[in-house]
Amino acid sequence: MIELNPMDLFSCAGKNAVDGVATELRGEPIRGPTVRAAPSQLVGVGQKSADLRNTALLLLIQERLEIHPHFRGRASLLTIELIQETIILSGRLPSHYLKQLLQEAVKLVPGVVDIDNQVDVVWPGL
């Protein structure tokens, strides 16, 4: 798998070069969740339109989580993978409530078919 973080690729002078979304908070870069896609899902010569849709879906989920009020500072703790039509969520969150809220937030993204929520609930400091 190859890891993508479009905020690293498209940031320019503290603003997202694509749509003007801030990429810094108090001088620190905003880190989104890690997005993983199989090499066949990356933009390249001869790529199928389905692969482009899959990559766009992963990036849309990442964008939604970066602006979500509950995940704005926690998005870097998460990994989002797409295997066939299943979104696999993994990482660590401090409560079961946030784990469920994450699943519900991702479910609302257009194009999401199935979710496998493998996020671990870990109390802070453990």
Residue pairs with C-beta under 8 A, 6 or more apart in sequence:
1 36
1 37
1 38
1 81
2 36
2 37
2 38
2 39
2 42
3 34
3 35
3 36
4 34
4 35
4 36
4 37
4 42
4 55
4 58
4 59
5 31
5 32
5 34
5 35
5 62
6 32
6 35
6 59
6 62
7 16
7 23
7 29
7 30
7 31
7 32
7 66
10 16
10 17
10 18
11 17
11 23
11 29
14 22
14 23
14 24
15 21
15 22
15 23
16 22
16 23
21 63
21 66
21 67
22 30
23 29
23 30
24 30
30 66
30 72
31 75
31 76
32 62
32 63
32 65
32 66
32 75
32 76
33 62
33 65
33 66
33 71
33 75
33 76
33 77
33 78
33 79
33 80
33 91
34 76
34 78
34 79
34 80
35 58
35 59
35 61
35 62
35 79
35 80
35 81
36 58
36 79
36 80
36 81
36 82
37 54
37 55
37 58
37 81
37 82
38 83
40 47
40 51
41 51
41 54
41 55
41 58
41 82
42 51
42 55
43 52
43 55
53 111
54 82
57 82
57 87
57 109
57 111
57 112
58 80
58 82
60 109
60 110
60 111
61 80
61 87
61 106
61 109
61 112
62 75
62 80
64 105
64 106
64 108
64 109
65 71
65 75
65 78
65 80
65 102
65 105
65 106
66 72
66 75
68 75
68 105
70 98
70 101
70 105
71 78
71 98
71 102
71 105
74 93
74 98
77 91
77 92
77 93
78 89
78 90
78 91
78 93
78 102
78 119
79 89
79 90
79 91
80 87
80 88
80 89
80 106
81 87
81 88
81 90
82 88
85 113
85 114
86 113
86 114
86 115
86 116
87 106
87 112
87 113
87 114
87 115
87 116
88 115
88 116
88 118
89 102
89 103
89 106
89 115
89 116
89 117
89 118
89 119
90 118
90 119
90 120
91 119
91 120
92 119
92 120
92 121
92 122
93 99
93 102
93 119
93 120
93 121
93 122
94 121
94 122
94 123
94 124
95 121
96 121
99 117
99 119
99 121
102 117
102 119
103 115
103 117
106 112
106 115
107 115
